[in-house]
Amino acid sequence: MDPLTVSTLAATAVSFLGKFLSHATEGAASKAGETVFEAIKAKCLSDKSKTETLEDFAREPGDEDLAAALRVQLRKLLQADEQLAAQISELLKAQGAGSTVNNVTQTAGAHSTQYGVVYGDVKTARGADGKDQ
């Protein structure tokens, strides 16, 4: 898996886990959150620093610093374990059931590029003239 895809997957997984751990998800999303969390936790058990990072984030899922630390650790895990990456990718895609998954790249300023994944319907903004922007 290429580094950009791994980074995007890690960021999406951490965001999804943050919602799950904050109890903001219900039903199937909650079950998927639990499955993602347990899959990551199982892979972290052999590394104390990764386990601590995940546990710290689980205690305070709204903390941006802890989220960033988990993204770094998760990116390393996903790069080393393509099976885990595929499993998490499928679980996250399932949350957009029946929807399109789109990778998004946006250049915002001289030296700022943002990446992300959008689940669901993606619409292009249209200007007053009716043309795509």
C-alpha positions, 0 to 999 in steps of 0.5 A: 500500500502506498504511503499516502493511502496508508496515511489517509487510512490511519487518519480516517481510522483514528477519526472513526475511533475518536467518534466510537470512543466518545460514544458518538456512534450507534448501531452498526457504526458502534460495532465496527468501531469496536472491531477496529479498536480490537484489531488495532489493540491486538496488533499493539500488544507486542509493543508497550509504547503502541499499547500505551498510545492506544490506551491514552487515546481511548481515555481521552479521544478528543485530545488532538495530541493523543490522536496525532500520536496514535495516527503515527503509530497506526501508520507504522502498523498499517505499513508493516501489516497489509492484512490489518490495513485491508481489514480496517479499510473494509470496515471503514468502507462498510460504514459508507454502505452503498456509497462511493469512497473518494480520495480527496486532495486539496491544495490550499495555499502556497505550501499546504496540501490536504488529503482525506477520504470521503465516504458517501455521495460527493458533489461538486460545488457549482458557481452562480453560473452553474459551472463546476468550481 
